[in-house]
Amino acid sequence: VLQSLVQAATRDVLAHHTFSYILLHRRKIGEEIRTAVDAVSCRWGIRVERADIDELSFPAELQQHLAAEAEVKRQQQARVKTSES
Protein backbone atom coordinates (compact mmCIF):
# COMPACT_ATOMS: atom_id res chain seq x y z
CA VAL A 1 0.00 0.00 0.00
CA LEU A 2 2.81 2.41 0.89
CA GLN A 3 4.56 1.75 -2.42
CA SER A 4 1.34 2.54 -4.31
CA LEU A 5 0.97 5.73 -2.30
CA VAL A 6 4.51 6.82 -3.17
CA GLN A 7 3.97 6.03 -6.86
CA ALA A 8 0.70 7.96 -6.95
CA ALA A 9 2.20 10.94 -5.13
CA THR A 10 5.18 10.93 -7.49
CA ARG A 11 2.94 10.87 -10.58
CA ASP A 12 0.77 13.64 -9.15
CA VAL A 13 3.70 15.91 -8.27
CA LEU A 14 5.53 15.34 -11.56
CA ALA A 15 2.37 16.04 -13.56
CA HIS A 16 2.37 19.61 -12.25
CA HIS A 17 5.87 20.48 -13.47
CA THR A 18 7.71 20.80 -16.74
CA PHE A 19 10.46 18.40 -17.68
CA SER A 20 13.06 21.14 -17.32
CA TYR A 21 11.83 22.08 -13.86
CA ILE A 22 11.97 18.45 -12.74
CA LEU A 23 15.56 18.11 -13.92
CA LEU A 24 16.67 21.36 -12.31
CA HIS A 25 14.79 21.09 -9.01
CA ARG A 26 14.99 17.46 -7.92
CA ARG A 27 15.31 18.42 -4.24
CA LYS A 28 12.16 20.56 -4.35
CA ILE A 29 10.30 17.80 -6.19
CA GLY A 30 11.46 15.29 -3.58
CA GLU A 31 10.19 17.56 -0.83
CA GLU A 32 6.79 17.86 -2.54
CA ILE A 33 6.59 14.08 -2.83
CA ARG A 34 7.60 13.68 0.83
CA THR A 35 4.93 16.13 1.93
CA ALA A 36 2.24 14.39 -0.13
CA VAL A 37 3.14 10.91 1.13
CA ASP A 38 3.56 12.07 4.72
CA ALA A 39 0.12 13.68 4.70
CA VAL A 40 -1.43 10.24 4.22
CA SER A 41 1.09 7.95 5.92
CA CYS A 42 0.96 9.91 9.18
CA ARG A 43 -2.56 8.50 9.67
CA TRP A 44 -0.92 5.07 9.89
CA GLY A 45 1.73 6.24 12.30
CA ILE A 46 4.39 6.42 9.58
CA ARG A 47 6.41 9.60 9.29
CA VAL A 48 8.33 10.21 6.06
CA GLU A 49 11.60 12.01 6.70
CA ARG A 50 12.99 12.22 3.16
CA ALA A 51 12.14 11.54 -0.44
CA ASP A 52 15.18 11.73 -2.69
CA ILE A 53 15.28 11.49 -6.45
CA ASP A 54 18.57 9.77 -7.14
CA GLU A 55 18.07 8.95 -10.77
CA LEU A 56 15.70 9.81 -13.59
CA SER A 57 15.32 7.38 -16.46
CA PHE A 58 13.26 7.72 -19.58
CA PRO A 59 12.33 5.46 -22.48
CA ALA A 60 14.84 5.51 -25.37
CA GLU A 61 12.32 7.19 -27.68
CA LEU A 62 11.85 10.08 -25.26
CA GLN A 63 15.62 10.41 -24.76
CA GLN A 64 16.10 10.67 -28.53
CA HIS A 65 13.36 13.27 -28.80
CA LEU A 66 14.84 15.34 -25.97
CA ALA A 67 18.33 15.13 -27.48
CA ALA A 68 17.02 16.26 -30.88
CA GLU A 69 15.10 19.10 -29.24
CA ALA A 70 18.21 20.23 -27.35
CA GLU A 71 20.27 20.14 -30.55
CA VAL A 72 17.73 22.32 -32.38
CA LYS A 73 17.83 24.78 -29.49
CA ARG A 74 21.65 24.90 -29.57
CA GLN A 75 21.60 25.51 -33.32
CA GLN A 76 19.09 28.34 -32.92
CA GLN A 77 21.23 29.97 -30.24
CA ALA A 78 24.31 29.63 -32.43
CA ARG A 79 22.48 31.32 -35.33
CA VAL A 80 21.42 34.19 -33.07
CA LYS A 81 25.00 34.69 -31.86
CA THR A 82 26.31 34.55 -35.43
CA SER A 83 23.77 37.11 -36.63
CA GLU A 84 24.62 39.43 -33.73
CA SER A 85 28.33 39.39 -34.64
N, C-alpha and C positions, 0 to 999 in steps of 0.2 A: 504494500500500500504506500509506504514512504517513497519507494522508487517511482511509482506512478505520480505521486504528488510532485516530486522534484522534476520529473519530465514535463508535466503539465505546466508547472511554474516557469520552467525554462522556455518552453514554447511561447507562453503568454508574454513573458518579458521580451524575448527576442523579436516577437511580432510587432512590437511598438518602436523598434529602432531600425535605422538604416544599417546596411552591411558595413559601411565605413565607420559608423559610430560604434558598432559592436567590436570591430577590430581595434579601434583606438581607445576604447573605454572598458576593457574587460573587467577591471576592478569594480567599476560602478555597476556594471551589469551583474557581476557576482553578488554585489550587495543587494541589488533589487531582487535577485532570485532568493537570497538568504531571507530577506524580509518577507517575501511571499510565502515561502515554505514555513518559516517560523510562525507566521500568523495562524497557520492551521495546526502544525505539529505541537504547538504549545498546549493545545487542548488535550493532547495525549501525554503530556508531561515530558515532551521532547523539546529541548532547546537547541536551535541551530546556531552555532557560533561562527561558522564561515562557509562560504560557497565560492570556491575558486574555479576559474576557467583556465585550465592548464594548456589545453590544446583545442584548436578549432580544425575540423576536417570537413571537406566538402566533396561531393561527387566530382569525378574527373571532368564531366561535361561543364559543370559550373566553374571549375578552376580554369578551364580553357576559355570560357566566356569572359571571366574576370581578367585574365591575362590579356586577351585581345582588347578588351575595353581600356585597360591601363595603357596599352601600347598606343591606341588611338589618341588617348589623352596626352601622352608624352609627345606624340608627333604634332598635335595641335599646339602645344606649348612651345615646341621648337620652332614652328612656323611663325608664331607670334613674336618670339624673340628675334628671329631672322628679319622679319618685316620691320621691327623697331630699330634695327641696326642701320 
